[in-house]
Amino acid sequence: MRNPTESSNSNTPRTQSAAQGGSWRSVWLIYRREMLDQLRDRRTLFTIAILPILLYPLLGMVLLQIAQFKRESPISVCVLGRDHLDVPTALFEADSFAEGLDEGGGKIELIHYDWGTIKLGREVQEETSGWIQDGRFDLVLVIPPEFLDHSARTTQEVANLQLYYDVTSDESRVARARVIAILNQWQSRWVRGELAATGIEESVLNPFRLDEVDVAPQQSKSAAFWSKMLPFIMLVWALTGAFYPAIDLVAGEKERGTLETLLCSPASRAEIVWGKLCAVTTASMSTAVLNCSSMLVTSSLIFKQIPLGSGAAVGAPPLVPMLWLLIALVPLSFLFSAVALAAAALAKSSKEGQYYLMPLMMITLPLVLIPMLPGIELSAGTSLIPVTGMFLLVRSLVEGDYLVAALHVPMVLGVTTLCLWLAMNWAKRQFEDEAVLFGSQEPFDLRLWLMRAWIQREAVPSRAVSYFCGAVILVALFFAKLSGGEMPEDGFGFAKMVLYPQLMFILVPAIAFALLCSRKPLRALKVKRVGFGTLATAFALGVLFHPTYLMLSELVTTLYPVSEQATEAMKPISEQISQLPWGLVVLLIAVTPAICEELAFRGLIFSGLERNGQHWGAMVITALLFGASHGVLQQSICATVMGLVLGWVAYRTGSVLPGMLIHFANNAMSASLERLASGQVPGAAILFDVSEDSLRYQTWWVILSVVLSLVSFWILNRTHQANGMDAKARDASLPVPEAVNDQEQSETLALTKS
């Protein structure tokens, strides 16, 4: 029998062609095998096909049965101080109060209670609160004695009525709503009587009448409702329908012992992934379509019987526009299936694979819920968000906004294709990694794992340590921002606000992980000496790249405008920065982040992620973590782009020091921009174009800086070309543990035996 690892060998021409496009015959055979296996499973067949057909009609029957028992709960209202009413229009004439309470149906109990020994003030509140908490009454209306002095009050004086109720009680809330409506009507009658007594026409209170006319046709109302509801449900079912078959096709085969047989077949790993992906996608689309079709038919009939809160019945959705939803479901199902297949490859068993569903749902649901927020429309900014852009595109097509949809189709399809390519490559790499497919099945022992990690630690941290350090930093920064105090009022408070997160939540974790999880902390932090020419080029690149960074910030702000509330909240900080000494501002905004953030992201985290030659992956992941560490969305996007630049420099130079200089120069320019443009520095007016509401670089300097930035990139690349060519050889030695002495080897052997 052939070893499973031989199937991933890419030396033969056939395997190379399969890796590029794959043999569609092999893909079809694997797809057919997986689909037959899924259709033979009665549980899978029941979940995909039978359950959706039966579930929603049964739920509709239950809902209609429950609607028959809908009624208002009986309420009990107590009136305290009825004798204090001596006004022209009495509140309780002809039992109008009780009739008003009885309008909603249900049993009404109206009790008039005398003051007796109850005194005014605190005792009234304590007594009435006790009645409500004991369940004696649902609401108590207190009419104080000053109502008797109505004729003596001036026009500026207003008498108070008191309502005592319990917000946690449904009956009490219902009673409150009815009593308030009755009191408002009584007040209107009272005012009309006063106006009539003084000879003023009643029309003065109501100079006009407002007639609301809804011109939207019923079909448009139904389309607007279903365009938000149906895609959300369909995408959730597409993700759920993709995940469980993916677990069975990967983790389930591991348990059954059939995955090794499949890997020993002549099919390449790419063909296996494509075959399984098509099978999972078929299950995903079938689950989504059947569930939504059953829910669509059932809910359309139910809504005709039970209107929504607005009182208008929702009809069936227009079928022709809904075809756009089925078209959009194809790439999204492929995307969800590829992600689910890659995540299922990490699981050692079906039980473990089910634990991965919740994280995937937590990541995907926000992207699906964003389009349901008020005011979110399809635009250049929202079309670049994965899943969200497709969701909004479908909604525009369903609602008939074809021109808006046509303008954003290229961006939505481009982002979706990129995400699908990344997910597919991730799934393929999972199947090419034997450590992922056939990892250790031994139970996890925390004590043994920590001891092995300490004894067998290497020169640089592992990938797991890098991921864990990044997670610790992001979580610490998140809680630090939530628990932040008031806005600083002086320079000391501003310095504390900047230094405390940078030192405690970014620098300290990076140094701690470097000391505990690596044998050479300086190497783990990528602190390496480089030539003066490299440092000078890096500093020049930081200055020259700033106009491009500023244009990127303006573009991001245009795509994702900053709210007025956020702008107002940032004004005090901007004012404080302008009042502080320039040296202190540069120290806080430029020097401190350059040291702390570079040691953490391009130092410890980058050195662990670039093991085994994974340089591009390390650049992207550290850039995303670096962007996520900034609290504002617009700033996070710009920081992610800057993180890619800094990651490339760290890879080419092998050191974190050039990145520190680039980071410092860019932040220093941002902190000094207003001072440079204000004319305090001689010759600054040549570089800056200052107007009343904007501050930007001159056009000639922007063009020149872009050219010089490219030259700086070329110089850094040429200077360290040998370093880049030897990167694979250098990184091949990183995972190999350094030689340990005999005592450490014996300790490791003893731990393994124990």
N, C-alpha and C positions, 0 to 999 in steps of 0.2 A: 504494500500500500504506500502511496506517495505521501510525503510529509505535507501537512497543510501549508507550511511556510513556502513550499515551492510554487504554490499557485500565485503568489505575489511577485514572483521573479519576473522582471521586465526585460530580460536579455533577449528573448526570442522575438522575432518580428510579429508573430501572431498576437502575443501579449501586448506588444507596443501598440498595435492597431486597436486592440480591445480597450486599452487604456485611453486611447484618444476618442473613439466613438463607440466601441463595443460592438460585438456581433449581435445583431438584432435577433437572429435565430436563437442564440443562447439566452438572450434576455427574454424572448417569448417563452422558451421552455421553462425558465425559472419562474416567470410570471404565472404560467399555466399551473406549474406545480404548487406554488403558494396559494393561488386562488382555489384550486381543488382541495387543498388541505384546509383552507378556511371554510369552504362550503360544507365540508364533511363534519365540521364542528357544529353541533346543534346549538350550543350557547352563542357562538358568534353569529350564526344565521338568525337566531331568534332576536339578538340585540340589534342587528342591522336592518332586518326586513320586517319581522313580525311585530316586535315591540312598538315601533313608531305607528303602525297602522292601528294598533289596539289602544295605545296609551292615551292619545289625545281625545278620541271619542269618549273613553271612560271618564277622563277628567272633565270633559264637557258635561256629561250626564250628572256627575257629582256636583258641578257648579250650578247647574240648573235646579237640582234638588235643594241645594242650600239656599238658593235665591228665593224659593218658596217660603222659607221660614224667616225671611228678613223682616224685622219689625223693630219699632222703637222701644227702648227699655222704659219701664215705668219709672217716673221720677216723683220726688216729694220735695215741695218748696215751702219754706217757712217764712212768713212776713212778720217782722218784729217792729211794732210801733205804727200800726195802721191808723190809730187814733190821732197821730200827729199830722195827718193830711188834712189841710184846710185850704184848698186851692180851688180856683174856678172850675177846673175839669178834674173830676175825681178819677183816680186810677182804677178803682174797683167798682165803678158803676156798672150795673147790669152784668156782673160777673165777666167783664171783658178780659180781666187778667187770666182767669181760668180758661176762657175760651181760646185765648192766645196760646196758652201752654198746651192746649189739646190739639192744636193744628197739626202737629207731627204724628199724632196717633199715640197709643199707649195709655197706660193708667196714670192719671194726674191726681195728686193729693196736695191741696192748698190749705195750709193751716195758718191762722192768725194767732200770734202769741203776744200776750201782754208783758209789759216790762216787769211787773211784780217787784221783786227785790233786786233785780239786776240794775247795777249802777252803770253810768256812762264811763267810757274810757276803756282801760285794760280788761275790766271784768266782762264787758260785752264781747270782746274778742275771744277771751278764754272760754266763755260759756258757749258761744256759737261754734267755735272751732271744735269743742268737745262734742256737740251735737252731730257735726258732719263726720268726724273721725269715728264716732260710735255707730254710724249708719242710721241715725234717727232721721236725718234730713239729707237731701242731696245738695241743697243750696239754701242759704239764709239771706234774706233781704232785710237790711236794717234801715229804718226810716227814723232819723234822729228828731228830737223835739223842736229844733229850730225851724222846721217846716211850718209850725204854728205861727211864726213871726213873719210870714211871707209878705204881709202888707207893710211891715216896718222895714224890710230890707231895701237897700238901694239897688240901682241897676248894676253896680259894680260887684255886688256881693252874690255869691253862688252857693247854694246849699249842696251838701254832699250826701249821696246815697251810697251805702256800703253793701258789697256782694261778697259773701264768704262761700268758697267752694273748694273742691279738692281736684287738682289737675290730673291726678293719677287715677281718678274714677271716671269711667265713661258716662255714667248717669249724671255725675256732677257737671261734666263738660257740656252735655246736652242741655241740662237745665240752665246753665249759664248762657248759652247761645240763645235760647228761647226768651229768657227774661230780659236780656239786653235788647232783643228785637222789640219786645213789648214796651220797654221803657223808652226806646227811641220813638216809637209811634205816639206814646203818651206825651213826650216832650214836644213833638210836632203839633199835636192838638192844642197843647198849652200855649205854644207860641202863636198859633193862628188865632186863638181866643184873645190873647193880649193885643195882637195887631188890630183885630176887629174892634176892640174896645177903644183904641186910640184913633180909629178912622183910617188906618193904613191898609192898602190893598194887599191881599195875600200873594198876588203875583210878584211882589217885590222879592220874596224869598226864592222864587223859581222863575227867573227871567226867560229861560229857554228850556226846551226839552230835547234830549239827545236820543235820536233813533239810530241804532246800530244796524247796518246792512252788510252781511257777509256775501261778497260777490264770487267767492271761490266755488266752482262747481263741485258736486259730490265726488266726482272721479278724482279731482285734484286733492280733495281732503283725504280720500283713501290712499292715494299715492304718497302724500306727505307722511301719513301715519306708517304705512308699511315700509317706506324707504328707510326709516330709522329702526323699526322693530325687526323686520325680517332679516336684513343682513347681519345684525348682531347675533340673532339666534342661529342663523346658518353657519356663521364663522365659528361660534362656540361648538356647535355640533361637528363641524369639520375637524377641529382640533381634537375633540374627544374621540371622534370616530377614527382618527389616524393613530392615536396613541396606543390604544389597546391592541389592535392588530400588529403594530410595530413591536410591542413587547413580546407577543406570542411568536413572531417571526424571527426574533433574535434571542432574547432571553429565554423564551420557551424552548427554542431549539437547543440552547445550551443545556437546559435541564434534561431534555429527551435524548441528548447525545447525537443528534442528527446534523448539527452544524459542521462538525469535522468532516462528515461524509460529503456535504455540499462543497466545502472548501477544497476537498481532494478531487473534485470533478474537473474536467478540462476548462470549465468557465473561469474567466479571470475575476478578480475582485470587483472591477468596475461593472462587469456584466451581472454579477450577483447583486450588487447594490442597486443597479437599475431595475432588475427584475423584482426585487423586494419593494423598491420604491413605487413601482407601478401598481403592485398589489395593494400596498398600504393606501395609495392615492385612490384607487378604486373603492376601497372600503370607506375612506373618508368622504368621498363625494356621494356614495350611496347613502351613508348615514345622514349626511346633511340634507340631501334632496328629499329622502323619504320622511324624515322628521319634519322638515319645513312644509312639505306638501300636506301631510296629515294635519299639522297644526294650522295650516292656512285654511283648509276646508272646514275644519272644526270651528276655529275661531270666527270665521266669516259668518257661520250660521248662529253662533252664540251671540255675537255682537248685534245681530239683528233683534235678538230677544232681550238682551241686556245692554242698554246704551252705556257709553263711557260717561265719565264725570261731567263732560260738557253738555250731555243730553243728546248729542247727535250720534246716530248709529253709524258704525264704520262698515262700509260694504267690502266686497271682495276686491283685492288689488288688481290693477290692470295687468293682464297676462303678458301682453307684448313687451312693455318695459321691463317686466320681471325677467325676461330672457337675458338681459344684461347681467343680472345677478348670477345666472348659471354660467355665463361666459367668464365672469370674474372669479367664480369659484374654482375654475381649473388651475390657474397659477397659484392661488392661495392654498388649495389642497396639496399641490406639489410641495409648496414651501413648508406647510405644517408637517407633511409626511416625511420630508427630508430631515427636519429638526427632530421629529419623534423617533425616526430610525437611528439617528446618531446618538440621541440620548438613551435609547434602548440598548445600544451596543455597550454602554458603560455598565449596565446592570448585569449582575452575576446570576440573577434569578428573576422569575416573574414577580415575586413579591417585592424585591428591591426595585424593580422597574416601575411598579405602581407608585412608589414614593416620589418619582421624578415628575409625575403629572402635575402636582400642585405648583412647583416652581415654574413650569412652563405656562400654566394658566395665569400665574401672577405676573409673568412677563408679557403675555399676549393680551390679557384683558384690558389693561390701560390703553393699549393701542386701538382696541375696539371701542372702548368707552369714550375716548376723546371726541369722535364725531357726534356723539349724542349730547355733548355739552351745548348750551345755548350760545349762539353766535359763531359757531365753528363752521366755516364754509370752505369749499375747495378753492385753494389759492396756490401761488407759487411756493409758499412756505409749507403748507400742509401737504401738498402733493409729494414732498420729499420725505415724508415720514412713512416708514414701512407699515403696511397693512392699513393704517389710517388713510393714506392717500387713495388706496383702492376702494376703501369703504366710502369715502366722500365722492369718488368718481362714479361709483354705482348709484349713489343717492342722486347725483346730478342727472344721470341718465334716466333714472326712474321718474324724477320730477319734470323731465323734459327740457333741462338746461343743456342742450346739445352743444351750443357754441362754447360755453365755459368748459364743458367736458372735453371737447376737441382740443382746446388750447393746452390742457394739462395732461393729455394722454401720453405724450412722449416721456414726460418726467415720471409719471406713475409707473409706466411699463419699464422704464430704465431702472428705477429703484427696486421694483419687484424682481426683475431679472437678476440684478446684482445680488439681492438677498437670496434668491433661489440658487444661484451659482455658489455662493459662500456656503449655504446649508448643504448643498450636494457634495461639495469638496470636503466639508467636515465629516459627513457620513462616510464618504469613500476612505478618508484617512483613518477613521475609526476601524473600518474593516481591514485595512492594511496593517494595523498595529496588533501584533500578536499579544502584546501585554494587555491590551484592552479586551480582546475577545476571549483570551484564556488566562485571565488574571488569577491570582491566588484566591482560593475558596476558604482559607482558614479564618476562624473567627478573629475579630479585631480585639486586641488587648492594648489598652491605652498605656499602661505602665511599660510593657515590653516595647511598644512602638516608640515611646519617648527615649528609652534607654538605647535602642538601636539608632535612633536619629542622632543622639548625642555622640555615640561611639563612632558611627559610620558617617559623620558629617563630612562634607567635602569642602573644597576651596570656595565654592560659590553655593548659595542655597538652592534647594530643589524648586521645581515649578510649583509644587503644592505650597511651599513656604512663601513664595512670591505672591501667589493668589491670596493666601491667608493674610499676608501683610497688607496688601491692597484693600482687602475687605475690612480689616481692623481700622485702617486710616479713614476710609469712607464712612464707616459707622460712627467712629469717634467724632468726625467733623459734623455729621448729621445731628447728633445729639448736642454737640457744642453750639450749633447754630440755633437749635430749638430752645435750648436753655439759656441763651444769651440774655444779658440784662438790658437795661435801657441804653439809649443812644449816648455815647460818650460826650461829655460837655467840654473837655479840655484835651490838651495834648497827651497827658498821662493816660487818660482813659482810652484815647485812640490807639496809643502804643500798646496798651494792654490788650485791646481788642484784636490787634494784628499779631502780636508776638505770642500770645498764649496758645492759639490753635497751631501756629506754625511750629513752635518748639515742642509742645506737649503732645500733639496729635499727629504730627507728620515726622518730625526729626527723631523724637524719642523712640517710636516704634521701629523706624528703619535701623537705627543704631542697635537697638535691643535684638532684633532678629539677626543682624549681621554678627553680633557677638555670640549669640546662642546657637545659631544654625549654620555657621560656616567656620572653617579653620583659619581663613585669612580674611578678617573683616574689611580691610582696605580694598582687597580684590573684589569682595562681594559688593562693596559700595562703588566699585569702578573708580577709585581714587588712584590715578596713574599719572605720572609726570609726562608731559608732552612738550614739544619744542615751543620756543617763543613765537616763531612764525605762525604756528597753528593757533596759539592763543590770540595773537593780533588779528589773524584772519577771522576767527570766531567773533571777536568783539566788533570788528567792522561789519560782519554779517548781521549781528544783532541791531546795529544802528541802521544799516541799509534796508533791512527787512521791515522796519517799523512802518514806513508808508504803505507797504502792501498789507501789513497787519491792520492798519487803520482803515484801509479800503474794505478789507474783509469784514471788519466790525460794522461799517456802514451798510454793507450788503446784508449781513445777518439781521441788523436792526430793521432794514426795509422788509425783509421776508417775515420776520417775527417781531413786530413792533413792541416796544416796551410800554406797559400800561402807565397811565397817569399816576396811579397810586405808587407804583414802584419808583417812578421818577421823583415824586415828592419825597419818598422815603430816603432816596439817595442824596438829596440836596444837602442835608446837614453834614454828611460825610465829606462831600465835595467842598463845602465851605470851610470845614476844619482843615482839610488838606491845603487849601489855598492860604490859610493863616499860619500854618506851621512853618518853621524854618526849612529851607530847601534840603539841607543836609539830613535832617531828621526824616523828612519824607522819603528821600532816596534810601536811607537805611531801612526804613520800615517796609516800603513797597517794592524796592528793587533788590537790596542786598539779602534781606532775610528770606524771602521766597526763593530767590535763586539758589541759595545754599540748601535750605531745608527740602524744597520740593524736588530739586535735582538729585540729591542724595537718596531720596525715597523712591521716586518714580524711575529716573534714568540710572539710578545706582542699584540699590538692592533688588527692586522688582524686575528691572530690565535684565540684570545679570542672571537671574534665575530663569527668566522666560526665554532667553536666547540660547539655552542649552541645546545641544544636538543640531546646531545650525538654524534654529527657528528665529532668524533675525527679523523678518518682516512681520511675523506674528507678534514678536515682542514689541515692535514699533507700534503696531495698531493697538494692542491691548493696553500698553502703558499710556498711549495717547488718550484712549477712552477713559481710563482711570483718572488721568490727569485732568481731563475735561469735567468728569463727574465730581471732582473735588471742589469745583467752583460752583457756588450756590445759584447763580443767575443763569438761565438757559442761554441767553445770547452770549454771555461770557464763556460758558462751557463749550459752545460750538467753536468759538475762536481759539480757546485754549486747546481743544482737541487738534486743530490744524497746527498750532504751534508745537504741540506735543509730537506730531509726526516729524516736524523739522528737527526738533531736539533729539528725538530717537534716532534719526538717520545720522546725525552728527556723533552721537554716542557710539553708534555701531562702527562708523568709519574710523573714528579716532581711538576707540577702545577706552575712552576716559570720560569722566563726568565733568571735568574742569572746563573744556570748551563750551559745553552746554550751559554751565553756570554763567559764563561771560555773555553768551547770547541772551539768556534769560534776564540777566542783570541789565544789559544794554536796552533791551526792548521795554522792560518795566520802567527803567530810568527815563527813557524818552517819553513814555506815557505820563509819568509823574511830573515831568518838566515841560510838557507841551505848552500849557498856558503861560508859564513864565517865559519860555522862549518866544512865543508869539506876541507877548505883550510889549515887546521892545526893550526889555531889560537887558537882553544880550545883544551886543553890536552885530549887525549883519544878519540877524535872524529873520528880518522882514524879507530877505531874498528867498528864503526857503518856504515861508508860510504865507497863505492867503487868508487874511482875517476879515470877517464880516460880522454883522451884528448877531447873527444866530448860528454861525458855523465857523469852524476852525479846521483848515486842511492844508496839506502841502501844495506847493506850486506844481503845476502839471509837468514842467520840465524836470523837476527833481524826482517826481514819482517815476517817470520813464527811466531816468538815469539810475535811480536806486534799484529798479528791477534788473537792469542790465548788470550793474555792479554786484547785485546779490547772486545772480547766476555765475558771474566770474568767481565770487567767493566760494560758491558750492563746487565749482570746477577745481579750484585750488585745493580745497579740503579733500576732494576725491582723488586728485593726482598725488597729493602729499602722502596719503595713506592708502594708495592703490594696492601696495603689497600687503598691507594689513587686511584689506578687504578680500584679496585673492587667497590669503592664507586663513580666512575666517573659519572655513570648514575644518581644516586641520587643527586650528586652535580650539574650536569648540568640541571636536571629537575627543579631546582629552579632558574636557570639563566634567563629564559624568563619572569618569573613573576616579574612585576614591584614592586619596593619597595614601602612601604606605603607612600602615599603623604598626606599632610595635607588637612584640609577641604577647605582652600582657593584654593589650586591647583585643587581639585576635582570640586569645583564650576566653576573655570575657564574652565576646560575641558568640563563640561556640557554645559556651555554657548557657547563655540566654536562649539560644536556639534550641538546645536540648531540653531545657526546662519548659 
